[in-house]
Amino acid sequence: MYVVIVYDVEQERVAKVCQYLRRFLHWVQNSVFEGEVTEAQLERIKQGLHKLVDEEYDSIYIYCLPHEKYLKKQVLGIEKAPIAQILD
Amino acid sequence: MYVVIVYDVEQERVAKVCQYLRRFLHWVQNSVFEGEVTEAQLERIKQGLHKLVDEEYDSIYIYCLPHEKYLKKQVLGIEKAPIAQILD
């Protein structure tokens, strides 16, 4: 499946969450990651995030799609981290 | 169609972009909006954003899906702005 993860966490945890998600997904923009994952990988990601964040203060949204083909992406302004370049 | 818009803009333009997107979409989280829009509304949103942002520095990603049914959303931690409440 294809996921887009956006997070809004307290400043002191931003770097840890960012670093953690980089292991599984492509960094797109400030607080946004996306990529193709399996069900098992997504479970692992969620378990890791559970440990890293404070669920009373932080907020993480995981948007899951069955396939990337359902997603049309448009960018206004700069592409901070074009995925094509990461995959090169 | 259903859209999720995430933005990473310079501090001086954050409030304007946020205020603008609130007119069309539901605020989800810091720098994230989502909602159902028509093609025409999306064009209007994009035109408005073109005027508000500096495309040499700012970055706005628009994820479009043909229908909300393709999107499964999971939240870890707090829901900063639960859409159900907004619609009530």
Backbone of each chain as nested JSON, in Angstrom:
{
  "chains": [
    {"id": "A", "residues": [
      {"number": 1, "name": "MET", "atoms": {"N": [0.841, -1.192, 0.0], "CA": [0.0, 0.0, 0.0], "C": [0.88, 1.248, 0.0]}},
      {"number": 2, "name": "TYR", "atoms": {"N": [0.25, 2.377, -0.308], "CA": [1.017, 3.627, -0.349], "C": [0.578, 4.497, 0.833]}},
      {"number": 3, "name": "VAL", "atoms": {"N": [1.54, 5.053, 1.536], "CA": [1.17, 5.874, 2.693], "C": [1.776, 7.281, 2.616]}},
      {"number": 4, "name": "VAL", "atoms": {"N": [1.02, 8.198, 3.148], "CA": [1.522, 9.566, 3.358], "C": [1.385, 9.803, 4.857]}},
      {"number": 5, "name": "ILE", "atoms": {"N": [2.476, 10.123, 5.506], "CA": [2.444, 10.36, 6.953], "C": [2.789, 11.82, 7.242]}},
      {"number": 6, "name": "VAL", "atoms": {"N": [1.918, 12.47, 7.98], "CA": [2.189, 13.864, 8.386], "C": [2.19, 13.912, 9.91]}},
      {"number": 7, "name": "TYR", "atoms": {"N": [3.121, 14.667, 10.473], "CA": [3.159, 14.7, 11.929], "C": [3.29, 16.119, 12.458]}},
      {"number": 8, "name": "ASP", "atoms": {"N": [2.735, 16.276, 13.631], "CA": [2.777, 17.561, 14.324], "C": [3.138, 17.198, 15.762]}},
      {"number": 9, "name": "VAL", "atoms": {"N": [4.426, 17.185, 16.031], "CA": [4.888, 16.748, 17.354], "C": [5.666, 17.875, 18.035]}},
      {"number": 10, "name": "GLU", "atoms": {"N": [5.783, 17.788, 19.337], "CA": [6.514, 18.814, 20.094], "C": [7.958, 18.902, 19.581]}},
      {"number": 11, "name": "GLN", "atoms": {"N": [8.473, 20.115, 19.594], "CA": [9.801, 20.412, 19.037], "C": [10.88, 19.404, 19.463]}},
      {"number": 12, "name": "GLU", "atoms": {"N": [10.855, 19.037, 20.747], "CA": [11.912, 18.156, 21.259], "C": [11.888, 16.751, 20.645]}},
      {"number": 13, "name": "ARG", "atoms": {"N": [10.761, 16.389, 20.007], "CA": [10.667, 15.046, 19.41], "C": [10.72, 15.055, 17.886]}},
      {"number": 14, "name": "VAL", "atoms": {"N": [10.741, 16.238, 17.288], "CA": [10.702, 16.343, 15.821], "C": [11.861, 15.578, 15.173]}},
      {"number": 15, "name": "ALA", "atoms": {"N": [13.065, 15.802, 15.635], "CA": [14.239, 15.187, 15.002], "C": [14.186, 13.664, 15.09]}},
      {"number": 16, "name": "LYS", "atoms": {"N": [13.763, 13.152, 16.23], "CA": [13.692, 11.697, 16.399], "C": [12.658, 11.073, 15.473]}},
      {"number": 17, "name": "VAL", "atoms": {"N": [11.497, 11.707, 15.385], "CA": [10.433, 11.175, 14.52], "C": [10.884, 11.232, 13.057]}},
      {"number": 18, "name": "CYS", "atoms": {"N": [11.494, 12.337, 12.679], "CA": [11.968, 12.519, 11.309], "C": [13.012, 11.449, 10.955]}},
      {"number": 19, "name": "GLN", "atoms": {"N": [13.956, 11.286, 11.841], "CA": [15.032, 10.314, 11.641], "C": [14.459, 8.89, 11.531]}},
      {"number": 20, "name": "TYR", "atoms": {"N": [13.489, 8.601, 12.363], "CA": [12.883, 7.271, 12.368], "C": [12.149, 7.006, 11.053]}},
      {"number": 21, "name": "LEU", "atoms": {"N": [11.337, 7.96, 10.614], "CA": [10.555, 7.741, 9.397], "C": [11.429, 7.654, 8.149]}},
      {"number": 22, "name": "ARG", "atoms": {"N": [12.567, 8.319, 8.191], "CA": [13.507, 8.247, 7.061], "C": [13.96, 6.822, 6.776]}},
      {"number": 23, "name": "ARG", "atoms": {"N": [13.91, 5.988, 7.793], "CA": [14.351, 4.593, 7.607], "C": [13.39, 3.809, 6.719]}},
      {"number": 24, "name": "PHE", "atoms": {"N": [12.149, 4.275, 6.617], "CA": [11.133, 3.511, 5.886], "C": [10.565, 4.243, 4.671]}},
      {"number": 25, "name": "LEU", "atoms": {"N": [10.561, 5.569, 4.756], "CA": [9.821, 6.348, 3.759], "C": [10.669, 7.473, 3.179]}},
      {"number": 26, "name": "HIS", "atoms": {"N": [10.126, 8.113, 2.153], "CA": [10.81, 9.244, 1.536], "C": [10.359, 10.533, 2.197]}},
      {"number": 27, "name": "TRP", "atoms": {"N": [11.306, 11.346, 2.553], "CA": [10.978, 12.645, 3.105], "C": [10.504, 13.529, 1.961]}},
      {"number": 28, "name": "VAL", "atoms": {"N": [9.36, 14.166, 2.141], "CA": [8.775, 14.976, 1.08], "C": [8.955, 16.46, 1.375]}},
      {"number": 29, "name": "GLN", "atoms": {"N": [8.699, 16.791, 2.624], "CA": [8.598, 18.195, 3.007], "C": [8.608, 18.216, 4.533]}},
      {"number": 30, "name": "ASN", "atoms": {"N": [8.83, 19.363, 5.107], "CA": [8.713, 19.547, 6.54], "C": [7.551, 18.715, 7.117]}},
      {"number": 31, "name": "SER", "atoms": {"N": [7.865, 17.721, 7.931], "CA": [6.847, 16.897, 8.612], "C": [5.981, 16.015, 7.715]}},
      {"number": 32, "name": "VAL", "atoms": {"N": [6.434, 15.73, 6.521], "CA": [5.67, 14.88, 5.606], "C": [6.58, 13.81, 4.985]}},
      {"number": 33, "name": "PHE", "atoms": {"N": [6.134, 12.575, 5.086], "CA": [6.844, 11.455, 4.468], "C": [5.859, 10.664, 3.631]}},
      {"number": 34, "name": "GLU", "atoms": {"N": [6.364, 9.987, 2.608], "CA": [5.486, 9.1, 1.863], "C": [6.252, 7.927, 1.289]}},
      {"number": 35, "name": "GLY", "atoms": {"N": [5.526, 6.908, 0.897], "CA": [6.181, 5.772, 0.252], "C": [5.338, 4.517, 0.259]}},
      {"number": 36, "name": "GLU", "atoms": {"N": [5.848, 3.53, -0.448], "CA": [5.197, 2.226, -0.568], "C": [5.647, 1.364, 0.614]}},
      {"number": 37, "name": "VAL", "atoms": {"N": [4.705, 0.779, 1.3], "CA": [5.043, -0.123, 2.408], "C": [4.108, -1.339, 2.401]}},
      {"number": 38, "name": "THR", "atoms": {"N": [4.546, -2.378, 3.061], "CA": [3.664, -3.541, 3.249], "C": [2.866, -3.308, 4.539]}},
      {"number": 39, "name": "GLU", "atoms": {"N": [1.854, -4.136, 4.738], "CA": [1.076, -4.075, 5.991], "C": [2.012, -4.245, 7.191]}},
      {"number": 40, "name": "ALA", "atoms": {"N": [2.928, -5.213, 7.064], "CA": [3.843, -5.501, 8.168], "C": [4.762, -4.311, 8.461]}},
      {"number": 41, "name": "GLN", "atoms": {"N": [5.24, -3.683, 7.393], "CA": [6.103, -2.503, 7.596], "C": [5.335, -1.377, 8.268]}},
      {"number": 42, "name": "LEU", "atoms": {"N": [4.085, -1.193, 7.852], "CA": [3.293, -0.126, 8.456], "C": [3.074, -0.404, 9.948]}},
      {"number": 43, "name": "GLU", "atoms": {"N": [2.84, -1.646, 10.295], "CA": [2.675, -1.999, 11.705], "C": [3.945, -1.674, 12.487]}},
      {"number": 44, "name": "ARG", "atoms": {"N": [5.08, -1.991, 11.866], "CA": [6.366, -1.722, 12.508], "C": [6.561, -0.202, 12.684]}},
      {"number": 45, "name": "ILE", "atoms": {"N": [6.226, 0.531, 11.658], "CA": [6.346, 1.993, 11.729], "C": [5.483, 2.526, 12.88]}},
      {"number": 46, "name": "LYS", "atoms": {"N": [4.249, 2.044, 12.958], "CA": [3.336, 2.522, 13.996], "C": [3.838, 2.17, 15.396]}},
      {"number": 47, "name": "GLN", "atoms": {"N": [4.358, 0.967, 15.531], "CA": [4.891, 0.569, 16.836], "C": [6.072, 1.463, 17.239]}},
      {"number": 48, "name": "GLY", "atoms": {"N": [6.93, 1.742, 16.28], "CA": [8.078, 2.614, 16.552], "C": [7.621, 4.009, 16.956]}},
      {"number": 49, "name": "LEU", "atoms": {"N": [6.628, 4.514, 16.236], "CA": [6.13, 5.863, 16.533], "C": [5.479, 5.924, 17.915]}},
      {"number": 50, "name": "HIS", "atoms": {"N": [4.753, 4.867, 18.255], "CA": [4.136, 4.789, 19.592], "C": [5.18, 5.03, 20.685]}},
      {"number": 51, "name": "LYS", "atoms": {"N": [6.366, 4.458, 20.469], "CA": [7.422, 4.597, 21.481], "C": [8.05, 5.988, 21.476]}},
      {"number": 52, "name": "LEU", "atoms": {"N": [8.064, 6.616, 20.293], "CA": [8.774, 7.897, 20.171], "C": [7.951, 9.112, 20.585]}},
      {"number": 53, "name": "VAL", "atoms": {"N": [6.653, 9.033, 20.358], "CA": [5.862, 10.247, 20.578], "C": [5.125, 10.22, 21.917]}},
      {"number": 54, "name": "ASP", "atoms": {"N": [4.661, 11.38, 22.313], "CA": [3.815, 11.478, 23.491], "C": [2.391, 11.654, 22.968]}},
      {"number": 55, "name": "GLU", "atoms": {"N": [1.593, 10.615, 23.098], "CA": [0.281, 10.629, 22.447], "C": [-0.73, 11.566, 23.103]}},
      {"number": 56, "name": "GLU", "atoms": {"N": [-0.313, 12.196, 24.181], "CA": [-1.2, 13.208, 24.777], "C": [-0.987, 14.58, 24.145]}},
      {"number": 57, "name": "TYR", "atoms": {"N": [0.174, 14.745, 23.509], "CA": [0.494, 16.055, 22.941], "C": [0.702, 16.014, 21.432]}},
      {"number": 58, "name": "ASP", "atoms": {"N": [1.227, 14.903, 20.938], "CA": [1.613, 14.823, 19.526], "C": [0.483, 14.265, 18.678]}},
      {"number": 59, "name": "SER", "atoms": {"N": [0.602, 14.498, 17.391], "CA": [-0.435, 14.065, 16.455], "C": [0.22, 13.571, 15.174]}},
      {"number": 60, "name": "ILE", "atoms": {"N": [-0.103, 12.353, 14.806], "CA": [0.443, 11.787, 13.572], "C": [-0.716, 11.235, 12.748]}},
      {"number": 61, "name": "TYR", "atoms": {"N": [-0.818, 11.697, 11.523], "CA": [-1.856, 11.204, 10.623], "C": [-1.209, 10.296, 9.582]}},
      {"number": 62, "name": "ILE", "atoms": {"N": [-1.796, 9.133, 9.427], "CA": [-1.307, 8.191, 8.414], "C": [-2.422, 8.02, 7.381]}},
      {"number": 63, "name": "TYR", "atoms": {"N": [-2.163, 8.484, 6.179], "CA": [-3.118, 8.319, 5.087], "C": [-2.684, 7.104, 4.276]}},
      {"number": 64, "name": "CYS", "atoms": {"N": [-3.534, 6.102, 4.205], "CA": [-3.187, 4.874, 3.481], "C": [-4.041, 4.744, 2.233]}},
      {"number": 65, "name": "LEU", "atoms": {"N": [-3.395, 4.397, 1.151], "CA": [-4.103, 4.12, -0.093], "C": [-3.756, 2.723, -0.55]}},
      {"number": 66, "name": "PRO", "atoms": {"N": [-4.693, 2.048, -1.196], "CA": [-4.376, 0.692, -1.637], "C": [-3.226, 0.681, -2.65]}},
      {"number": 67, "name": "HIS", "atoms": {"N": [-3.11, 1.753, -3.424], "CA": [-2.059, 1.799, -4.447], "C": [-1.755, 3.254, -4.792]}},
      {"number": 68, "name": "GLU", "atoms": {"N": [-0.502, 3.504, -5.161], "CA": [-0.1, 4.87, -5.503], "C": [-0.89, 5.413, -6.698]}},
      {"number": 69, "name": "LYS", "atoms": {"N": [-1.4, 4.499, -7.536], "CA": [-2.1, 4.955, -8.758], "C": [-3.34, 5.802, -8.452]}},
      {"number": 70, "name": "TYR", "atoms": {"N": [-3.887, 5.683, -7.23], "CA": [-5.064, 6.473, -6.879], "C": [-4.702, 7.911, -6.498]}},
      {"number": 71, "name": "LEU", "atoms": {"N": [-3.41, 8.129, -6.379], "CA": [-2.95, 9.416, -5.867], "C": [-2.34, 10.258, -6.99]}},
      {"number": 72, "name": "LYS", "atoms": {"N": [-2.904, 11.427, -7.19], "CA": [-2.323, 12.355, -8.155], "C": [-1.707, 13.47, -7.317]}},
      {"number": 73, "name": "LYS", "atoms": {"N": [-0.439, 13.717, -7.564], "CA": [0.25, 14.699, -6.726], "C": [0.606, 15.928, -7.544]}},
      {"number": 74, "name": "GLN", "atoms": {"N": [0.283, 17.075, -7.008], "CA": [0.65, 18.324, -7.679], "C": [1.489, 19.142, -6.709]}},
      {"number": 75, "name": "VAL", "atoms": {"N": [2.488, 19.802, -7.245], "CA": [3.363, 20.605, -6.386], "C": [3.326, 22.053, -6.843]}},
      {"number": 76, "name": "LEU", "atoms": {"N": [3.08, 22.961, -5.898], "CA": [3.209, 24.396, -6.176], "C": [4.476, 24.842, -5.484]}},
      {"number": 77, "name": "GLY", "atoms": {"N": [5.273, 25.627, -6.192], "CA": [6.53, 26.076, -5.589], "C": [7.581, 24.996, -5.742]}},
      {"number": 78, "name": "ILE", "atoms": {"N": [8.444, 24.91, -4.764], "CA": [9.583, 24.004, -4.897], "C": [9.255, 22.602, -4.372]}},
      {"number": 79, "name": "GLU", "atoms": {"N": [9.902, 21.629, -5.006], "CA": [9.839, 20.253, -4.491], "C": [11.04, 20.141, -3.575]}},
      {"number": 80, "name": "LYS", "atoms": {"N": [10.772, 20.086, -2.285], "CA": [11.894, 20.083, -1.334], "C": [12.728, 18.823, -1.462]}},
      {"number": 81, "name": "ALA", "atoms": {"N": [12.074, 17.718, -1.723], "CA": [12.819, 16.464, -1.871], "C": [12.15, 15.614, -2.933]}},
      {"number": 82, "name": "PRO", "atoms": {"N": [12.423, 15.927, -4.187], "CA": [11.756, 15.178, -5.253], "C": [12.06, 13.687, -5.135]}},
      {"number": 83, "name": "ILE", "atoms": {"N": [11.017, 12.892, -5.115], "CA": [11.188, 11.453, -4.929], "C": [11.994, 10.834, -6.062]}},
      {"number": 84, "name": "ALA", "atoms": {"N": [11.817, 11.339, -7.264], "CA": [12.564, 10.801, -8.399], "C": [14.064, 10.85, -8.129]}},
      {"number": 85, "name": "GLN", "atoms": {"N": [14.499, 11.937, -7.49], "CA": [15.934, 12.069, -7.209], "C": [16.39, 11.064, -6.16]}},
      {"number": 86, "name": "ILE", "atoms": {"N": [15.52, 10.825, -5.175], "CA": [15.894, 9.889, -4.121], "C": [16.058, 8.495, -4.716]}},
      {"number": 87, "name": "LEU", "atoms": {"N": [15.177, 8.179, -5.656], "CA": [15.196, 6.835, -6.229], "C": [16.327, 6.639, -7.232]}},
      {"number": 88, "name": "ASP", "atoms": {"N": [16.886, 7.752, -7.732], "CA": [17.967, 7.637, -8.737], "C": [19.173, 6.89, -8.178]}}
    ]},
    {"id": "B", "residues": [
      {"number": 1, "name": "MET", "atoms": {"N": [-13.659, 15.436, -6.017], "CA": [-12.469, 14.679, -5.624], "C": [-12.082, 15.034, -4.191]}},
      {"number": 2, "name": "TYR", "atoms": {"N": [-11.21, 14.22, -3.612], "CA": [-10.795, 14.486, -2.238], "C": [-9.328, 14.941, -2.259]}},
      {"number": 3, "name": "VAL", "atoms": {"N": [-9.03, 15.996, -1.539], "CA": [-7.65, 16.481, -1.541], "C": [-7.083, 16.594, -0.125]}},
      {"number": 4, "name": "VAL", "atoms": {"N": [-5.78, 16.335, -0.054], "CA": [-5.029, 16.598, 1.171], "C": [-3.935, 17.576, 0.749]}},
      {"number": 5, "name": "ILE", "atoms": {"N": [-3.892, 18.713, 1.399], "CA": [-2.892, 19.728, 1.05], "C": [-1.949, 19.937, 2.233]}},
      {"number": 6, "name": "VAL", "atoms": {"N": [-0.661, 19.8, 1.961], "CA": [0.344, 20.057, 3.005], "C": [1.255, 21.178, 2.509]}},
      {"number": 7, "name": "TYR", "atoms": {"N": [1.618, 22.076, 3.409], "CA": [2.458, 23.185, 2.966], "C": [3.624, 23.428, 3.902]}},
      {"number": 8, "name": "ASP", "atoms": {"N": [4.67, 23.898, 3.3], "CA": [5.9, 24.229, 4.02], "C": [6.319, 25.585, 3.458]}},
      {"number": 9, "name": "VAL", "atoms": {"N": [5.828, 26.636, 4.113], "CA": [6.073, 27.989, 3.598], "C": [6.813, 28.814, 4.649]}},
      {"number": 10, "name": "GLU", "atoms": {"N": [7.46, 29.875, 4.183], "CA": [8.206, 30.737, 5.104], "C": [7.264, 31.296, 6.184]}},
      {"number": 11, "name": "GLN", "atoms": {"N": [7.812, 31.451, 7.378], "CA": [7.026, 31.855, 8.548], "C": [6.093, 33.04, 8.278]}},
      {"number": 12, "name": "GLU", "atoms": {"N": [6.599, 34.035, 7.555], "CA": [5.803, 35.252, 7.325], "C": [4.536, 34.996, 6.49]}},
      {"number": 13, "name": "ARG", "atoms": {"N": [4.489, 33.843, 5.796], "CA": [3.316, 33.567, 4.951], "C": [2.415, 32.458, 5.518]}},
      {"number": 14, "name": "VAL", "atoms": {"N": [2.817, 31.845, 6.611], "CA": [2.057, 30.725, 7.176], "C": [0.609, 31.11, 7.496]}},
      {"number": 15, "name": "ALA", "atoms": {"N": [0.433, 32.206, 8.201], "CA": [-0.91, 32.597, 8.638], "C": [-1.823, 32.866, 7.455]}},
      {"number": 16, "name": "LYS", "atoms": {"N": [-1.287, 33.536, 6.423], "CA": [-2.105, 33.85, 5.246], "C": [-2.54, 32.586, 4.516]}},
      {"number": 17, "name": "VAL", "atoms": {"N": [-1.61, 31.658, 4.35], "CA": [-1.924, 30.412, 3.641], "C": [-2.956, 29.619, 4.444]}},
      {"number": 18, "name": "CYS", "atoms": {"N": [-2.76, 29.557, 5.756], "CA": [-3.661, 28.821, 6.634], "C": [-5.076, 29.416, 6.564]}},
      {"number": 19, "name": "GLN", "atoms": {"N": [-5.143, 30.712, 6.687], "CA": [-6.426, 31.424, 6.643], "C": [-7.123, 31.21, 5.299]}},
      {"number": 20, "name": "TYR", "atoms": {"N": [-6.347, 31.248, 4.244], "CA": [-6.905, 31.059, 2.9], "C": [-7.492, 29.654, 2.746]}},
      {"number": 21, "name": "LEU", "atoms": {"N": [-6.723, 28.633, 3.137], "CA": [-7.178, 27.249, 2.948], "C": [-8.393, 26.914, 3.813]}},
      {"number": 22, "name": "ARG", "atoms": {"N": [-8.498, 27.571, 4.952], "CA": [-9.662, 27.373, 5.826], "C": [-10.979, 27.696, 5.125]}},
      {"number": 23, "name": "ARG", "atoms": {"N": [-10.911, 28.554, 4.116], "CA": [-12.134, 28.927, 3.387], "C": [-12.696, 27.765, 2.573]}},
      {"number": 24, "name": "PHE", "atoms": {"N": [-11.831, 26.813, 2.24], "CA": [-12.255, 25.727, 1.347], "C": [-12.194, 24.34, 1.986]}},
      {"number": 25, "name": "LEU", "atoms": {"N": [-11.286, 24.175, 2.936], "CA": [-10.985, 22.823, 3.427], "C": [-11.011, 22.769, 4.955]}},
      {"number": 26, "name": "HIS", "atoms": {"N": [-10.917, 21.546, 5.47], "CA": [-10.874, 21.348, 6.913], "C": [-9.428, 21.345, 7.382]}},
      {"number": 27, "name": "TRP", "atoms": {"N": [-9.157, 22.078, 8.41], "CA": [-7.824, 22.074, 8.991], "C": [-7.682, 20.765, 9.769]}},
      {"number": 28, "name": "VAL", "atoms": {"N": [-6.592, 20.057, 9.521], "CA": [-6.374, 18.759, 10.153], "C": [-5.325, 18.866, 11.253]}},
      {"number": 29, "name": "GLN", "atoms": {"N": [-4.292, 19.569, 10.926], "CA": [-3.09, 19.56, 11.759], "C": [-2.205, 20.702, 11.254]}},
      {"number": 30, "name": "ASN", "atoms": {"N": [-1.235, 21.084, 12.035], "CA": [-0.224, 22.042, 11.601], "C": [0.136, 21.838, 10.116]}},
      {"number": 31, "name": "SER", "atoms": {"N": [-0.193, 22.798, 9.283], "CA": [0.167, 22.767, 7.851], "C": [-0.497, 21.678, 7.023]}},
      {"number": 32, "name": "VAL", "atoms": {"N": [-1.613, 21.14, 7.486], "CA": [-2.319, 20.102, 6.722], "C": [-3.82, 20.407, 6.672]}},
      {"number": 33, "name": "PHE", "atoms": {"N": [-4.348, 20.392, 5.468], "CA": [-5.785, 20.574, 5.266], "C": [-6.306, 19.441, 4.395]}},
      {"number": 34, "name": "GLU", "atoms": {"N": [-7.585, 19.123, 4.524], "CA": [-8.157, 18.132, 3.624], "C": [-9.634, 18.411, 3.404]}},
      {"number": 35, "name": "GLY", "atoms": {"N": [-10.161, 17.812, 2.348], "CA": [-11.59, 17.958, 2.11], "C": [-11.987, 17.606, 0.698]}},
      {"number": 36, "name": "GLU", "atoms": {"N": [-13.288, 17.59, 0.495], "CA": [-13.883, 17.29, -0.802], "C": [-13.994, 18.597, -1.59]}},
      {"number": 37, "name": "VAL", "atoms": {"N": [-13.495, 18.575, -2.802], "CA": [-13.607, 19.766, -3.66], "C": [-13.954, 19.346, -5.087]}},
      {"number": 38, "name": "THR", "atoms": {"N": [-14.467, 20.295, -5.833], "CA": [-14.69, 20.047, -7.265], "C": [-13.408, 20.45, -8.005]}},
      {"number": 39, "name": "GLU", "atoms": {"N": [-13.329, 20.07, -9.275], "CA": [-12.181, 20.475, -10.116], "C": [-12.055, 22.006, -10.113]}},
      {"number": 40, "name": "ALA", "atoms": {"N": [-13.216, 22.665, -10.253], "CA": [-13.219, 24.126, -10.325], "C": [-12.727, 24.742, -9.011]}},
      {"number": 41, "name": "GLN", "atoms": {"N": [-13.163, 24.167, -7.895], "CA": [-12.701, 24.692, -6.599], "C": [-11.2, 24.504, -6.44]}},
      {"number": 42, "name": "LEU", "atoms": {"N": [-10.712, 23.35, -6.879], "CA": [-9.27, 23.106, -6.754], "C": [-8.481, 24.11, -7.595]}},
      {"number": 43, "name": "GLU", "atoms": {"N": [-8.977, 24.416, -8.785], "CA": [-8.307, 25.413, -9.626], "C": [-8.277, 26.765, -8.918]}},
      {"number": 44, "name": "ARG", "atoms": {"N": [-9.398, 27.092, -8.277], "CA": [-9.485, 28.375, -7.558], "C": [-8.5, 28.387, -6.39]}},
      {"number": 45, "name": "ILE", "atoms": {"N": [-8.44, 27.276, -5.67], "CA": [-7.502, 27.174, -4.545], "C": [-6.07, 27.376, -5.04]}},
      {"number": 46, "name": "LYS", "atoms": {"N": [-5.746, 26.7, -6.147], "CA": [-4.374, 26.798, -6.675], "C": [-4.049, 28.222, -7.121]}},
      {"number": 47, "name": "GLN", "atoms": {"N": [-5.01, 28.856, -7.769], "CA": [-4.773, 30.24, -8.207], "C": [-4.542, 31.162, -7.007]}},
      {"number": 48, "name": "GLY", "atoms": {"N": [-5.34, 30.948, -5.966], "CA": [-5.174, 31.762, -4.757], "C": [-3.811, 31.524, -4.123]}},
      {"number": 49, "name": "LEU", "atoms": {"N": [-3.406, 30.273, -4.07], "CA": [-2.111, 29.954, -3.464], "C": [-0.957, 30.541, -4.272]}},
      {"number": 50, "name": "HIS", "atoms": {"N": [-1.095, 30.492, -5.605], "CA": [-0.073, 31.093, -6.474], "C": [0.207, 32.539, -6.066]}},
      {"number": 51, "name": "LYS", "atoms": {"N": [-0.865, 33.235, -5.731], "CA": [-0.717, 34.656, -5.374], "C": [-0.129, 34.834, -3.98]}},
      {"number": 52, "name": "LEU", "atoms": {"N": [-0.402, 33.888, -3.103], "CA": [0.01, 34.049, -1.704], "C": [1.452, 33.613, -1.42]}},
      {"number": 53, "name": "VAL", "atoms": {"N": [1.907, 32.6, -2.141], "CA": [3.223, 32.034, -1.778], "C": [4.337, 32.56, -2.678]}},
      {"number": 54, "name": "ASP", "atoms": {"N": [5.545, 32.379, -2.231], "CA": [6.71, 32.684, -3.055], "C": [7.22, 31.338, -3.559]}},
      {"number": 55, "name": "GLU", "atoms": {"N": [7.0, 31.076, -4.828], "CA": [7.273, 29.738, -5.361], "C": [8.771, 29.405, -5.465]}},
      {"number": 56, "name": "GLU", "atoms": {"N": [9.597, 30.389, -5.152], "CA": [11.043, 30.087, -5.117], "C": [11.458, 29.532, -3.769]}},
      {"number": 57, "name": "TYR", "atoms": {"N": [10.64, 29.777, -2.746], "CA": [11.007, 29.354, -1.392], "C": [10.001, 28.381, -0.778]}},
      {"number": 58, "name": "ASP", "atoms": {"N": [8.739, 28.555, -1.108], "CA": [7.685, 27.772, -0.464], "C": [7.392, 26.496, -1.24]}},
      {"number": 59, "name": "SER", "atoms": {"N": [6.727, 25.582, -0.555], "CA": [6.421, 24.289, -1.153], "C": [5.029, 23.842, -0.697]}},
      {"number": 60, "name": "ILE", "atoms": {"N": [4.192, 23.569, -1.654], "CA": [2.842, 23.091, -1.334], "C": [2.576, 21.813, -2.122]}},
      {"number": 61, "name": "TYR", "atoms": {"N": [2.219, 20.766, -1.42], "CA": [1.884, 19.5, -2.076], "C": [0.376, 19.307, -2.008]}},
      {"number": 62, "name": "ILE", "atoms": {"N": [-0.175, 18.995, -3.15], "CA": [-1.615, 18.712, -3.225], "C": [-1.776, 17.252, -3.64]}},
      {"number": 63, "name": "TYR", "atoms": {"N": [-2.296, 16.458, -2.724], "CA": [-2.561, 15.056, -3.024], "C": [-4.035, 14.936, -3.392]}},
      {"number": 64, "name": "CYS", "atoms": {"N": [-4.312, 14.495, -4.611], "CA": [-5.699, 14.382, -5.073], "C": [-6.075, 12.92, -5.233]}},
      {"number": 65, "name": "LEU", "atoms": {"N": [-7.253, 12.601, -4.751], "CA": [-7.792, 11.253, -4.935], "C": [-9.143, 11.372, -5.608]}},
      {"number": 66, "name": "PRO", "atoms": {"N": [-9.486, 10.403, -6.432], "CA": [-10.793, 10.495, -7.094], "C": [-11.944, 10.501, -6.091]}},
      {"number": 67, "name": "HIS", "atoms": {"N": [-11.75, 9.827, -4.956], "CA": [-12.827, 9.748, -3.965], "C": [-12.22, 9.45, -2.599]}},
      {"number": 68, "name": "GLU", "atoms": {"N": [-12.885, 9.948, -1.565], "CA": [-12.389, 9.736, -0.201], "C": [-12.335, 8.248, 0.165]}},
      {"number": 69, "name": "LYS", "atoms": {"N": [-13.16, 7.444, -0.514], "CA": [-13.225, 6.013, -0.169], "C": [-11.887, 5.291, -0.361]}},
      {"number": 70, "name": "TYR", "atoms": {"N": [-10.993, 5.858, -1.189], "CA": [-9.684, 5.219, -1.398], "C": [-8.712, 5.514, -0.254]}},
      {"number": 71, "name": "LEU", "atoms": {"N": [-9.135, 6.408, 0.614], "CA": [-8.235, 6.876, 1.655], "C": [-8.634, 6.315, 3.015]}},
      {"number": 72, "name": "LYS", "atoms": {"N": [-7.7, 5.612, 3.632], "CA": [-7.947, 5.124, 4.986], "C": [-7.049, 5.961, 5.892]}},
      {"number": 73, "name": "LYS", "atoms": {"N": [-7.656, 6.554, 6.885], "CA": [-6.867, 7.466, 7.718], "C": [-6.719, 6.898, 9.119]}},
      {"number": 74, "name": "GLN", "atoms": {"N": [-5.498, 6.894, 9.6], "CA": [-5.249, 6.435, 10.968], "C": [-4.569, 7.574, 11.728]}},
      {"number": 75, "name": "VAL", "atoms": {"N": [-4.949, 7.71, 12.974], "CA": [-4.36, 8.787, 13.773], "C": [-3.65, 8.194, 14.982]}},
      {"number": 76, "name": "LEU", "atoms": {"N": [-2.4, 8.586, 15.176], "CA": [-1.681, 8.239, 16.406], "C": [-1.612, 9.503, 17.236]}},
      {"number": 77, "name": "GLY", "atoms": {"N": [-1.9, 9.375, 18.513], "CA": [-1.88, 10.565, 19.36], "C": [-3.18, 11.316, 19.225]}},
      {"number": 78, "name": "ILE", "atoms": {"N": [-3.099, 12.621, 19.321], "CA": [-4.331, 13.413, 19.337], "C": [-4.787, 13.819, 17.945]}},
      {"number": 79, "name": "GLU", "atoms": {"N": [-6.093, 13.926, 17.817], "CA": [-6.669, 14.488, 16.596], "C": [-6.804, 15.967, 16.873]}},
      {"number": 80, "name": "LYS", "atoms": {"N": [-5.969, 16.754, 16.227], "CA": [-5.973, 18.19, 16.547], "C": [-7.285, 18.84, 16.131]}},
      {"number": 81, "name": "ALA", "atoms": {"N": [-7.831, 18.41, 15.014], "CA": [-9.099, 18.989, 14.563], "C": [-9.933, 17.894, 13.931]}},
      {"number": 82, "name": "PRO", "atoms": {"N": [-10.588, 17.1, 14.747], "CA": [-11.37, 15.994, 14.184], "C": [-12.423, 16.515, 13.209]}},
      {"number": 83, "name": "ILE", "atoms": {"N": [-12.406, 15.98, 12.003], "CA": [-13.317, 16.468, 10.964], "C": [-14.774, 16.237, 11.364]}},
      {"number": 84, "name": "ALA", "atoms": {"N": [-15.055, 15.149, 12.042], "CA": [-16.431, 14.869, 12.462], "C": [-16.99, 16.033, 13.278]}},
      {"number": 85, "name": "GLN", "atoms": {"N": [-16.149, 16.605, 14.116], "CA": [-16.604, 17.726, 14.94], "C": [-16.882, 18.964, 14.102]}},
      {"number": 86, "name": "ILE", "atoms": {"N": [-16.038, 19.169, 13.097], "CA": [-16.228, 20.341, 12.25], "C": [-17.556, 20.231, 11.504]}},
      {"number": 87, "name": "LEU", "atoms": {"N": [-17.866, 19.014, 11.075], "CA": [-19.077, 18.814, 10.283], "C": [-20.344, 18.825, 11.125]}},
      {"number": 88, "name": "ASP", "atoms": {"N": [-20.18, 18.648, 12.435], "CA": [-21.372, 18.607, 13.304], "C": [-22.125, 19.935, 13.271]}}
    ]}
  ]
}
